[in-house]
């Protein structure tokens, strides 16, 4: 089970120039907003990465208020190959990492595999990742699952973090999932 005090949300490379090219971008954006908002309500730390922001721009302003936390600029596809990200993660080895963002077959996949290899429990919110084409997206999900990455959904993650309908956050999490909030 994932717990708020031992989990981190990682939002990977949701930059405008990349985001505008991926499949189902509006649904992707909606799911990442739900996940980010729910994780914030539940008190999770979040980390945002940006791939070569000088060339690809900053994180899409459409996520605006939904994201907070540390932003790490990188040039490597795997977040863990970046020294700043690696140093940040060194103190979090007992945490579970929840990953969302783009692109499924590049930065998401390489980051998930690297984090798993060094001992993290990695969950990928499959409805909150995307790529420019469906074959790359589908194959990356299969590859990650075969490597032991936990493939799950935004709703499943948020309710697992909530643990019970008796949680003080249950009604708000439920409202976020339904799109009421």
C-alpha positions, -999 to +999 in steps of 0.1 A: +000+000+000+011+035-007+009+061+021+011+099+019+040+103+042+062+079+022+052+088-013+064+114-038+046+127-069+069+131-099+055+152-128+078+147-158+084+172-186+049+187-190+063+215-212+041+232-237+062+223-268+061+186-260+026+186-245+011+201-277+023+170-297+010+141-275-021+120-279-052+129-259-035+159-244-067+174-228-075+141-210-038+138-200-039+174-186-072+167-167-057+135-151-025+152-141-044+180-125-065+155-105-035+136-094-015+168-085-044+183-066-053+151-048-016+145-038-014+181-026-045+177-004-030+145+010+003+162+018+026+145-007+058+162-017+060+168-055+089+172-079+085+186-114+111+181-141+117+201-173+136+187-202+160+212-217+137+242-208+159+267-228+148+249-260+114+233-250+101+259-226+088+258-191+060+235-176+027+243-193+009+271-175-023+250-178-010+231-147-005+264-129-018+262-094-020+224-095+017+219-091+042+230-064+074+217-051+109+215-065+115+219-102+146+202-117+158+212-151+176+183-170+191+173-203+191+135-197+160+115-206+160+096-173+155+120-144+178+099-123+207+105-147+206+142-137+229+149-108+205+174-092+176+150-093+198+121-081+210+142-051+174+151-043+164+115-043+193+102-022+175+112+010+142+096-002+152+059-008+123+046+014+097+065-006+074+052-033+075+073-065+043+081-084+051+091-119+030+111-145+038+132-175+054+128-209+067+111-230+057+075-220+084+057-240+113+081-234+116+101-201+088+083-182+101+048-191+138+055-186+131+073-153+108+045-140+134+018-149+163+036-133+143+044-101+133+007-099+169-004-105+182+016-075+155+003-052+125+026-053+089+013-056+077+030-087+040+035-097+031+049-131-003+065-134-011+051-168-040+074-175-017+104-167+011+096-192+012+100-230+033+100-261+031+113-297+020+080-310+001+050-297+026+022-304+054+038-284+029+045-256+015+010-255+049-008-258+064+014-230+036+005-206+042-032-214+079-029-209+076-011-176+051-036-163+074-065-173+102-048-154+082-047-122+069-011-124+034-009-109+010+002-135-021+019-120-045+048-125-050+083-110-082+073-092-067+041-078-037+060-065-057+087-048-081+064-031-053+041-020-035+072-005-068+081+012-071+045+026-107+048+039-139+066+034-134+076+071-103+096+061-107+134+067-097+139+031-121+113+015-149+138+005-125+162-011-106+134-029-139+120-041-149+155-053-116+159-072-121+125-089-156+134-099-144+167-113-165+187-089-135+204-074 
